[in-house]
Amino acid sequence: MTHSITSLESAPPVQGTLDGRILFTSDRFEVVHLTLKPGEGMELHSMPFEVVFFVREGEGTLRIEEERLHAIAGDCIHVEHGVKRGWKNTGEQLLKVMVLKLRK
């Protein structure tokens, strides 16, 4: 097949309690759309691959190890593999983030 289309509404959910949807996955690359309600967040965790976050809507805090970054719509943030990170919606609206996982 030369192409595929996945809508956000029909994308399979990620495991856990957060609203994450897997838009694309392969052995080298994964795209997840994450939606966090105001006050909602995820625990600090590390992954064995690089991640690029693109904030589509809203605002929040991305904790990278002990550093806290305030991120708003339009921000793009790269995090190396093995580095602990976690999001929290610190705004009053939904926080929508595209998560691009770069596997080796």
N, C-alpha and C positions, 0 to 999 in steps of 0.2 A: 504494500500500500504506500502511496506517495504522500499522503497527508491524513490528518485526523482533526476533528472538531469536538470539543467537549464544552458544554455550557456549564456555568457555575451551578445552576440549579440541579443538573443531573450528575455532577461530579461526585465521586465517592468520598465519604467523610474520612478524615484521619481518625486514628484511635484516640480515645480520651473524651473529655467533657467539653473541650473548646470547639467552636465552629470553624473547623478547617476543612477545606475541600481540595482534593488532589485533582488538579487540572491536567497534569501530564506527568508521566514517570517513565524512565528508562534506566539502563544500567549506569549511565553517565550524568543524568540530569533529572531534576524533579521540580515541578512548579506547584505550589500550594497557595491557595487564597485563604488568609486568616482574617476572621472578623471577631473583634473583642468588644464586648459591651462596656460602658463606662464602669470603671472600678475593677474590671476583670483583667486577669493576667495569667502568666505561666511562670512556673518555677524556673530558677536558674538551672541551666543544663548545658552540656556540651555535646557536639556531634562530630563524627569522624570525617566531616567534609566541610568545604567552604560554603558560606551562605551569603546571598545578596538579598537584602530587604528593600522593597520599594513601597513607601507609604502612599497609598492611593487616596485615602480619606481619613480625616480626623487627626488626632495627635495623641502621643503617648511617650512613655519612657522606655528606652531600650537599655537594659543593664548589660554591660559587657565587663565580666569579672567584677571589679569594684567600682568601675566608672559608670555613670548614669548619663545617657544622652537624651535630650528632649528632641523628639522627631515629629515633624509635621508633614502634611500632604505635599508630595513632590520630592521628599528626601529619599536618597538612595544610600544604603549603608552596607559595606562589605565587612564580613567577619571571617577570620581565618578558621580552619578546622581545629578542633580540640579546645577552643576558647569557650568558656562558659558565658551564656547569654540568656536573657528572658525579657519578655515584653509585659508592660502594664498599660492599660488604657487610662490615662490621667485626664482625659477630656470629658466633655459632656455629651458627645455624640459617639457613634460607632467608630472604631478604629479598624480600617481595612488595609491589610498589608499583603503584598505579593511576596512570597518566599521562594527564592530560586536556589535550589540545592545543587552544588557542583561536585559531583562524585568523581573520584579518580579511577 
